[in-house]
Amino acid sequence: MEKNDKALQKRVKRQAGRMKQAENDRPTLMGQTVYLGTLGLVFVLPVIGGAYLGRWFDSLAAGYSVRWTLSLIFLGLVIGAINVYLLIREHDHE
């Protein structure tokens, strides 16, 4: 009987420790806000950079052209999506 009591106490302590750890690991509102802001930046910055770089390339060409602008905006979208995917994947493995 005493052996079962000790085993039960051990399991209860282990479960209490897990619950306390889960409580400590729970993300805060500020942490979630920073994470979402980071996701937004890693997506938007390549798009804006592509737009500015494409506009500059188009200004160097003779006549009216938006070929580079549109191409580099699309490339920025792809790079931004890859960045978001990699950041989410890295965050989930922590």
Backbone as XML, in Angstrom:
<?xml version="1.0"?>
<chain id="A" units="angstrom">
  <residue number="1" name="MET">
    <atom name="N" x="0.817" y="-1.184" z="0.000"/>
    <atom name="CA" x="0.000" y="0.000" z="0.000"/>
    <atom name="C" x="0.867" y="1.257" z="0.000"/>
  </residue>
  <residue number="2" name="GLU">
    <atom name="N" x="1.924" y="1.232" z="0.811"/>
    <atom name="CA" x="2.818" y="2.385" z="0.896"/>
    <atom name="C" x="3.526" y="2.626" z="-0.441"/>
  </residue>
  <residue number="3" name="LYS">
    <atom name="N" x="3.821" y="1.548" z="-1.155"/>
    <atom name="CA" x="4.483" y="1.646" z="-2.458"/>
    <atom name="C" x="3.571" y="2.380" z="-3.455"/>
  </residue>
  <residue number="4" name="ASN">
    <atom name="N" x="2.273" y="2.051" z="-3.443"/>
    <atom name="CA" x="1.313" y="2.714" z="-4.325"/>
    <atom name="C" x="1.160" y="4.190" z="-3.983"/>
  </residue>
  <residue number="5" name="ASP">
    <atom name="N" x="1.200" y="4.524" z="-2.697"/>
    <atom name="CA" x="1.086" y="5.917" z="-2.263"/>
    <atom name="C" x="2.266" y="6.741" z="-2.761"/>
  </residue>
  <residue number="6" name="LYS">
    <atom name="N" x="3.461" y="6.176" z="-2.665"/>
    <atom name="CA" x="4.653" y="6.898" z="-3.135"/>
    <atom name="C" x="4.618" y="7.089" z="-4.651"/>
  </residue>
  <residue number="7" name="ALA">
    <atom name="N" x="4.158" y="6.081" z="-5.370"/>
    <atom name="CA" x="4.056" y="6.189" z="-6.825"/>
    <atom name="C" x="3.026" y="7.253" z="-7.199"/>
  </residue>
  <residue number="8" name="LEU">
    <atom name="N" x="1.925" y="7.285" z="-6.466"/>
    <atom name="CA" x="0.896" y="8.287" z="-6.722"/>
    <atom name="C" x="1.423" y="9.683" z="-6.429"/>
  </residue>
  <residue number="9" name="GLN">
    <atom name="N" x="2.125" y="9.843" z="-5.325"/>
    <atom name="CA" x="2.707" y="11.146" z="-4.985"/>
    <atom name="C" x="3.692" y="11.605" z="-6.057"/>
  </residue>
  <residue number="10" name="LYS">
    <atom name="N" x="4.465" y="10.684" z="-6.544"/>
    <atom name="CA" x="5.455" y="11.018" z="-7.580"/>
    <atom name="C" x="4.758" y="11.491" z="-8.856"/>
  </residue>
  <residue number="11" name="ARG">
    <atom name="N" x="3.686" y="10.771" z="-9.241"/>
    <atom name="CA" x="2.944" y="11.166" z="-10.451"/>
    <atom name="C" x="2.277" y="12.526" z="-10.276"/>
  </residue>
  <residue number="12" name="VAL">
    <atom name="N" x="1.714" y="12.770" z="-9.098"/>
    <atom name="CA" x="1.047" y="14.047" z="-8.832"/>
    <atom name="C" x="2.066" y="15.188" z="-8.871"/>
  </residue>
  <residue number="13" name="LYS">
    <atom name="N" x="3.232" y="14.998" z="-8.281"/>
    <atom name="CA" x="4.273" y="16.034" z="-8.302"/>
    <atom name="C" x="4.739" y="16.315" z="-9.726"/>
  </residue>
  <residue number="14" name="ARG">
    <atom name="N" x="4.921" y="15.251" z="-10.498"/>
    <atom name="CA" x="5.356" y="15.423" z="-11.885"/>
    <atom name="C" x="4.309" y="16.186" z="-12.690"/>
  </residue>
  <residue number="15" name="GLN">
    <atom name="N" x="3.034" y="15.843" z="-12.493"/>
    <atom name="CA" x="1.961" y="16.532" z="-13.212"/>
    <atom name="C" x="1.855" y="17.991" z="-12.774"/>
  </residue>
  <residue number="16" name="ALA">
    <atom name="N" x="2.021" y="18.256" z="-11.484"/>
    <atom name="CA" x="1.991" y="19.634" z="-10.985"/>
    <atom name="C" x="3.145" y="20.437" z="-11.592"/>
  </residue>
  <residue number="17" name="GLY">
    <atom name="N" x="4.302" y="19.821" z="-11.702"/>
    <atom name="CA" x="5.439" y="20.490" z="-12.338"/>
    <atom name="C" x="5.169" y="20.795" z="-13.796"/>
  </residue>
  <residue number="18" name="ARG">
    <atom name="N" x="4.546" y="19.879" z="-14.508"/>
    <atom name="CA" x="4.196" y="20.112" z="-15.914"/>
    <atom name="C" x="3.197" y="21.258" z="-16.047"/>
  </residue>
  <residue number="19" name="MET">
    <atom name="N" x="2.208" y="21.285" z="-15.153"/>
    <atom name="CA" x="1.203" y="22.362" z="-15.200"/>
    <atom name="C" x="1.845" y="23.723" z="-14.927"/>
  </residue>
  <residue number="20" name="LYS">
    <atom name="N" x="2.753" y="23.761" z="-13.973"/>
    <atom name="CA" x="3.442" y="25.020" z="-13.653"/>
    <atom name="C" x="4.312" y="25.471" z="-14.831"/>
  </residue>
  <residue number="21" name="GLN">
    <atom name="N" x="4.992" y="24.540" z="-15.465"/>
    <atom name="CA" x="5.818" y="24.854" z="-16.635"/>
    <atom name="C" x="4.953" y="25.364" z="-17.780"/>
  </residue>
  <residue number="22" name="ALA">
    <atom name="N" x="3.800" y="24.743" z="-18.010"/>
    <atom name="CA" x="2.888" y="25.186" z="-19.069"/>
    <atom name="C" x="2.392" y="26.598" z="-18.786"/>
  </residue>
  <residue number="23" name="GLU">
    <atom name="N" x="2.134" y="26.906" z="-17.529"/>
    <atom name="CA" x="1.690" y="28.254" z="-17.154"/>
    <atom name="C" x="2.783" y="29.279" z="-17.429"/>
  </residue>
  <residue number="24" name="ASN">
    <atom name="N" x="4.025" y="28.922" z="-17.132"/>
    <atom name="CA" x="5.148" y="29.836" z="-17.361"/>
    <atom name="C" x="5.442" y="30.018" z="-18.843"/>
  </residue>
  <residue number="25" name="ASP">
    <atom name="N" x="5.199" y="28.988" z="-19.653"/>
    <atom name="CA" x="5.499" y="29.046" z="-21.079"/>
    <atom name="C" x="4.403" y="29.714" z="-21.899"/>
  </residue>
  <residue number="26" name="ARG">
    <atom name="N" x="3.253" y="29.983" z="-21.296"/>
    <atom name="CA" x="2.140" y="30.590" z="-22.020"/>
    <atom name="C" x="2.545" y="31.976" z="-22.518"/>
  </residue>
  <residue number="27" name="PRO">
    <atom name="N" x="2.326" y="32.261" z="-23.817"/>
    <atom name="CA" x="2.736" y="33.558" z="-24.352"/>
    <atom name="C" x="1.887" y="34.699" z="-23.782"/>
  </residue>
  <residue number="28" name="THR">
    <atom name="N" x="2.531" y="35.827" z="-23.580"/>
    <atom name="CA" x="1.839" y="37.008" z="-23.077"/>
    <atom name="C" x="1.292" y="37.825" z="-24.240"/>
  </residue>
  <residue number="29" name="LEU">
    <atom name="N" x="0.438" y="38.784" z="-23.925"/>
    <atom name="CA" x="-0.129" y="39.648" z="-24.949"/>
    <atom name="C" x="0.970" y="40.452" z="-25.640"/>
  </residue>
  <residue number="30" name="MET">
    <atom name="N" x="1.912" y="40.948" z="-24.870"/>
    <atom name="CA" x="3.008" y="41.727" z="-25.451"/>
    <atom name="C" x="3.870" y="40.848" z="-26.353"/>
  </residue>
  <residue number="31" name="GLY">
    <atom name="N" x="4.137" y="39.629" z="-25.920"/>
    <atom name="CA" x="4.935" y="38.710" z="-26.738"/>
    <atom name="C" x="4.250" y="38.375" z="-28.046"/>
  </residue>
  <residue number="32" name="GLN">
    <atom name="N" x="2.937" y="38.151" z="-27.995"/>
    <atom name="CA" x="2.185" y="37.855" z="-29.209"/>
    <atom name="C" x="2.153" y="39.060" z="-30.143"/>
  </residue>
  <residue number="33" name="THR">
    <atom name="N" x="2.029" y="40.269" z="-29.570"/>
    <atom name="CA" x="2.009" y="41.489" z="-30.376"/>
    <atom name="C" x="3.337" y="41.688" z="-31.093"/>
  </residue>
  <residue number="34" name="VAL">
    <atom name="N" x="4.423" y="41.476" z="-30.389"/>
    <atom name="CA" x="5.750" y="41.604" z="-31.005"/>
    <atom name="C" x="5.932" y="40.561" z="-32.101"/>
  </residue>
  <residue number="35" name="TYR">
    <atom name="N" x="5.468" y="39.347" z="-31.865"/>
    <atom name="CA" x="5.593" y="38.273" z="-32.856"/>
    <atom name="C" x="4.803" y="38.612" z="-34.118"/>
  </residue>
  <residue number="36" name="LEU">
    <atom name="N" x="3.565" y="39.080" z="-33.965"/>
    <atom name="CA" x="2.756" y="39.448" z="-35.131"/>
    <atom name="C" x="3.358" y="40.643" z="-35.872"/>
  </residue>
  <residue number="37" name="GLY">
    <atom name="N" x="3.903" y="41.598" z="-35.129"/>
    <atom name="CA" x="4.563" y="42.735" z="-35.761"/>
    <atom name="C" x="5.777" y="42.305" z="-36.564"/>
  </residue>
  <residue number="38" name="THR">
    <atom name="N" x="6.524" y="41.374" z="-36.026"/>
    <atom name="CA" x="7.695" y="40.849" z="-36.740"/>
    <atom name="C" x="7.267" y="40.127" z="-38.010"/>
  </residue>
  <residue number="39" name="LEU">
    <atom name="N" x="6.198" y="39.331" z="-37.911"/>
    <atom name="CA" x="5.682" y="38.649" z="-39.106"/>
    <atom name="C" x="5.296" y="39.665" z="-40.183"/>
  </residue>
  <residue number="40" name="GLY">
    <atom name="N" x="4.637" y="40.734" z="-39.772"/>
    <atom name="CA" x="4.242" y="41.769" z="-40.722"/>
    <atom name="C" x="5.440" y="42.420" z="-41.391"/>
  </residue>
  <residue number="41" name="LEU">
    <atom name="N" x="6.449" y="42.722" z="-40.596"/>
    <atom name="CA" x="7.641" y="43.370" z="-41.159"/>
    <atom name="C" x="8.392" y="42.473" z="-42.132"/>
  </residue>
  <residue number="42" name="VAL">
    <atom name="N" x="8.564" y="41.200" z="-41.769"/>
    <atom name="CA" x="9.322" y="40.326" z="-42.665"/>
    <atom name="C" x="8.554" y="40.033" z="-43.951"/>
  </residue>
  <residue number="43" name="PHE">
    <atom name="N" x="7.242" y="40.289" z="-43.955"/>
    <atom name="CA" x="6.473" y="40.135" z="-45.189"/>
    <atom name="C" x="6.462" y="41.428" z="-46.008"/>
  </residue>
  <residue number="44" name="VAL">
    <atom name="N" x="6.268" y="42.563" z="-45.360"/>
    <atom name="CA" x="6.062" y="43.825" z="-46.066"/>
    <atom name="C" x="7.373" y="44.440" z="-46.571"/>
  </residue>
  <residue number="45" name="LEU">
    <atom name="N" x="8.447" y="44.327" z="-45.814"/>
    <atom name="CA" x="9.696" y="44.981" z="-46.216"/>
    <atom name="C" x="10.233" y="44.510" z="-47.573"/>
  </residue>
  <residue number="46" name="PRO">
    <atom name="N" x="10.238" y="43.223" z="-47.895"/>
    <atom name="CA" x="10.689" y="42.829" z="-49.235"/>
    <atom name="C" x="9.784" y="43.375" z="-50.355"/>
  </residue>
  <residue number="47" name="VAL">
    <atom name="N" x="8.494" y="43.491" z="-50.094"/>
    <atom name="CA" x="7.567" y="44.029" z="-51.097"/>
    <atom name="C" x="7.873" y="45.507" z="-51.352"/>
  </residue>
  <residue number="48" name="ILE">
    <atom name="N" x="8.037" y="46.272" z="-50.282"/>
    <atom name="CA" x="8.345" y="47.699" z="-50.426"/>
    <atom name="C" x="9.715" y="47.887" z="-51.068"/>
  </residue>
  <residue number="49" name="GLY">
    <atom name="N" x="10.683" y="47.083" z="-50.652"/>
    <atom name="CA" x="12.016" y="47.168" z="-51.263"/>
    <atom name="C" x="11.966" y="46.849" z="-52.745"/>
  </residue>
  <residue number="50" name="GLY">
    <atom name="N" x="11.193" y="45.839" z="-53.124"/>
    <atom name="CA" x="11.038" y="45.503" z="-54.543"/>
    <atom name="C" x="10.365" y="46.612" z="-55.319"/>
  </residue>
  <residue number="51" name="ALA">
    <atom name="N" x="9.373" y="47.259" z="-54.715"/>
    <atom name="CA" x="8.683" y="48.357" z="-55.399"/>
    <atom name="C" x="9.630" y="49.532" z="-55.648"/>
  </residue>
  <residue number="52" name="TYR">
    <atom name="N" x="10.385" y="49.904" z="-54.633"/>
    <atom name="CA" x="11.322" y="51.028" z="-54.806"/>
    <atom name="C" x="12.441" y="50.698" z="-55.791"/>
  </residue>
  <residue number="53" name="LEU">
    <atom name="N" x="12.992" y="49.505" z="-55.669"/>
    <atom name="CA" x="14.067" y="49.122" z="-56.586"/>
    <atom name="C" x="13.551" y="49.014" z="-58.016"/>
  </residue>
  <residue number="54" name="GLY">
    <atom name="N" x="12.365" y="48.430" z="-58.190"/>
    <atom name="CA" x="11.773" y="48.323" z="-59.518"/>
    <atom name="C" x="11.461" y="49.684" z="-60.111"/>
  </residue>
  <residue number="55" name="ARG">
    <atom name="N" x="10.964" y="50.591" z="-59.294"/>
    <atom name="CA" x="10.673" y="51.952" z="-59.776"/>
    <atom name="C" x="11.961" y="52.645" z="-60.220"/>
  </residue>
  <residue number="56" name="TRP">
    <atom name="N" x="13.026" y="52.424" z="-59.470"/>
    <atom name="CA" x="14.298" y="53.034" z="-59.849"/>
    <atom name="C" x="14.796" y="52.455" z="-61.171"/>
  </residue>
  <residue number="57" name="PHE">
    <atom name="N" x="14.727" y="51.126" z="-61.328"/>
    <atom name="CA" x="15.122" y="50.509" z="-62.601"/>
    <atom name="C" x="14.271" y="51.030" z="-63.754"/>
  </residue>
  <residue number="58" name="ASP">
    <atom name="N" x="12.973" y="51.166" z="-63.532"/>
    <atom name="CA" x="12.088" y="51.662" z="-64.584"/>
    <atom name="C" x="12.388" y="53.112" z="-64.940"/>
  </residue>
  <residue number="59" name="SER">
    <atom name="N" x="12.841" y="53.902" z="-63.974"/>
    <atom name="CA" x="13.172" y="55.294" z="-64.270"/>
    <atom name="C" x="14.425" y="55.401" z="-65.135"/>
  </residue>
  <residue number="60" name="LEU">
    <atom name="N" x="15.277" y="54.378" z="-65.099"/>
    <atom name="CA" x="16.480" y="54.380" z="-65.923"/>
    <atom name="C" x="16.168" y="54.031" z="-67.378"/>
  </residue>
  <residue number="61" name="ALA">
    <atom name="N" x="15.044" y="53.341" z="-67.619"/>
    <atom name="CA" x="14.670" y="52.933" z="-68.976"/>
    <atom name="C" x="13.994" y="54.096" z="-69.699"/>
  </residue>
  <residue number="62" name="ALA">
    <atom name="N" x="14.159" y="54.121" z="-71.005"/>
    <atom name="CA" x="13.534" y="55.182" z="-71.800"/>
    <atom name="C" x="12.036" y="54.905" z="-71.930"/>
  </residue>
  <residue number="63" name="GLY">
    <atom name="N" x="11.226" y="55.948" z="-71.829"/>
    <atom name="CA" x="9.782" y="55.788" z="-71.988"/>
    <atom name="C" x="9.128" y="55.334" z="-70.694"/>
  </residue>
  <residue number="64" name="TYR">
    <atom name="N" x="7.832" y="55.091" z="-70.810"/>
    <atom name="CA" x="7.058" y="54.674" z="-69.643"/>
    <atom name="C" x="7.096" y="53.163" z="-69.516"/>
  </residue>
  <residue number="65" name="SER">
    <atom name="N" x="7.538" y="52.690" z="-68.364"/>
    <atom name="CA" x="7.635" y="51.254" z="-68.148"/>
    <atom name="C" x="7.374" y="50.942" z="-66.678"/>
  </residue>
  <residue number="66" name="VAL">
    <atom name="N" x="6.648" y="49.868" z="-66.435"/>
    <atom name="CA" x="6.448" y="49.392" z="-65.063"/>
    <atom name="C" x="6.841" y="47.923" z="-64.962"/>
  </residue>
  <residue number="67" name="ARG">
    <atom name="N" x="7.559" y="47.473" z="-65.953"/>
    <atom name="CA" x="7.935" y="46.064" z="-66.002"/>
    <atom name="C" x="8.754" y="45.649" z="-64.778"/>
  </residue>
  <residue number="68" name="TRP">
    <atom name="N" x="9.792" y="46.405" z="-64.474"/>
    <atom name="CA" x="10.637" y="46.066" z="-63.333"/>
    <atom name="C" x="9.880" y="46.222" z="-62.025"/>
  </residue>
  <residue number="69" name="THR">
    <atom name="N" x="9.074" y="47.254" z="-61.922"/>
    <atom name="CA" x="8.331" y="47.489" z="-60.684"/>
    <atom name="C" x="7.425" y="46.307" z="-60.370"/>
  </residue>
  <residue number="70" name="LEU">
    <atom name="N" x="6.628" y="45.902" z="-61.346"/>
    <atom name="CA" x="5.718" y="44.783" z="-61.112"/>
    <atom name="C" x="6.469" y="43.476" z="-60.845"/>
  </residue>
  <residue number="71" name="SER">
    <atom name="N" x="7.537" y="43.255" z="-61.581"/>
    <atom name="CA" x="8.310" y="42.026" z="-61.396"/>
    <atom name="C" x="8.934" y="41.956" z="-60.005"/>
  </residue>
  <residue number="72" name="LEU">
    <atom name="N" x="9.488" y="43.073" z="-59.560"/>
    <atom name="CA" x="10.151" y="43.062" z="-58.253"/>
    <atom name="C" x="9.153" y="43.103" z="-57.097"/>
  </residue>
  <residue number="73" name="ILE">
    <atom name="N" x="7.973" y="43.673" z="-57.311"/>
    <atom name="CA" x="6.927" y="43.575" z="-56.286"/>
    <atom name="C" x="6.511" y="42.115" z="-56.123"/>
  </residue>
  <residue number="74" name="PHE">
    <atom name="N" x="6.321" y="41.426" z="-57.246"/>
    <atom name="CA" x="5.967" y="40.005" z="-57.177"/>
    <atom name="C" x="7.075" y="39.202" z="-56.495"/>
  </residue>
  <residue number="75" name="LEU">
    <atom name="N" x="8.323" y="39.488" z="-56.846"/>
    <atom name="CA" x="9.445" y="38.806" z="-56.198"/>
    <atom name="C" x="9.459" y="39.103" z="-54.698"/>
  </residue>
  <residue number="76" name="GLY">
    <atom name="N" x="9.153" y="40.344" z="-54.323"/>
    <atom name="CA" x="9.074" y="40.710" z="-52.908"/>
    <atom name="C" x="7.971" y="39.945" z="-52.189"/>
  </residue>
  <residue number="77" name="LEU">
    <atom name="N" x="6.839" y="39.723" z="-52.862"/>
    <atom name="CA" x="5.757" y="38.931" z="-52.279"/>
    <atom name="C" x="6.211" y="37.493" z="-52.007"/>
  </residue>
  <residue number="78" name="VAL">
    <atom name="N" x="6.908" y="36.928" z="-52.968"/>
    <atom name="CA" x="7.398" y="35.549" z="-52.801"/>
    <atom name="C" x="8.412" y="35.476" z="-51.668"/>
  </residue>
  <residue number="79" name="ILE">
    <atom name="N" x="9.349" y="36.399" z="-51.644"/>
    <atom name="CA" x="10.373" y="36.406" z="-50.593"/>
    <atom name="C" x="9.731" y="36.644" z="-49.234"/>
  </residue>
  <residue number="80" name="GLY">
    <atom name="N" x="8.766" y="37.561" z="-49.164"/>
    <atom name="CA" x="8.070" y="37.824" z="-47.910"/>
    <atom name="C" x="7.317" y="36.606" z="-47.406"/>
  </residue>
  <residue number="81" name="ALA">
    <atom name="N" x="6.648" y="35.892" z="-48.308"/>
    <atom name="CA" x="5.915" y="34.684" z="-47.911"/>
    <atom name="C" x="6.878" y="33.615" z="-47.394"/>
  </residue>
  <residue number="82" name="ILE">
    <atom name="N" x="8.021" y="33.473" z="-48.042"/>
    <atom name="CA" x="9.021" y="32.502" z="-47.587"/>
    <atom name="C" x="9.553" y="32.903" z="-46.210"/>
  </residue>
  <residue number="83" name="ASN">
    <atom name="N" x="9.797" y="34.191" z="-46.016"/>
    <atom name="CA" x="10.270" y="34.679" z="-44.715"/>
    <atom name="C" x="9.271" y="34.363" z="-43.606"/>
  </residue>
  <residue number="84" name="VAL">
    <atom name="N" x="7.989" y="34.618" z="-43.875"/>
    <atom name="CA" x="6.950" y="34.343" z="-42.878"/>
    <atom name="C" x="6.901" y="32.851" z="-42.570"/>
  </residue>
  <residue number="85" name="TYR">
    <atom name="N" x="6.946" y="32.027" z="-43.603"/>
    <atom name="CA" x="6.928" y="30.574" z="-43.405"/>
    <atom name="C" x="8.099" y="30.128" z="-42.532"/>
  </residue>
  <residue number="86" name="LEU">
    <atom name="N" x="9.288" y="30.607" z="-42.844"/>
    <atom name="CA" x="10.471" y="30.204" z="-42.085"/>
    <atom name="C" x="10.410" y="30.693" z="-40.638"/>
  </residue>
  <residue number="87" name="LEU">
    <atom name="N" x="9.895" y="31.913" z="-40.434"/>
    <atom name="CA" x="9.797" y="32.442" z="-39.074"/>
    <atom name="C" x="8.780" y="31.662" z="-38.251"/>
  </residue>
  <residue number="88" name="ILE">
    <atom name="N" x="7.641" y="31.314" z="-38.847"/>
    <atom name="CA" x="6.631" y="30.523" z="-38.143"/>
    <atom name="C" x="7.180" y="29.139" z="-37.818"/>
  </residue>
  <residue number="89" name="ARG">
    <atom name="N" x="7.859" y="28.538" z="-38.792"/>
    <atom name="CA" x="8.419" y="27.204" z="-38.567"/>
    <atom name="C" x="9.463" y="27.217" z="-37.459"/>
  </residue>
  <residue number="90" name="GLU">
    <atom name="N" x="10.303" y="28.257" z="-37.437"/>
    <atom name="CA" x="11.315" y="28.380" z="-36.388"/>
    <atom name="C" x="10.658" y="28.585" z="-35.026"/>
  </residue>
  <residue number="91" name="HIS">
    <atom name="N" x="9.620" y="29.384" z="-34.984"/>
    <atom name="CA" x="8.928" y="29.672" z="-33.718"/>
    <atom name="C" x="8.249" y="28.405" z="-33.174"/>
  </residue>
  <residue number="92" name="ASP">
    <atom name="N" x="7.686" y="27.583" z="-34.057"/>
    <atom name="CA" x="6.997" y="26.376" z="-33.614"/>
    <atom name="C" x="7.951" y="25.311" z="-33.087"/>
  </residue>
  <residue number="93" name="HIS">
    <atom name="N" x="9.207" y="25.352" z="-33.487"/>
    <atom name="CA" x="10.174" y="24.345" z="-33.050"/>
    <atom name="C" x="10.813" y="24.711" z="-31.716"/>
  </residue>
  <residue number="94" name="GLU">
    <atom name="N" x="10.500" y="25.886" z="-31.195"/>
    <atom name="CA" x="11.087" y="26.290" z="-29.905"/>
    <atom name="C" x="10.394" y="25.634" z="-28.758"/>
  </residue>
</chain>
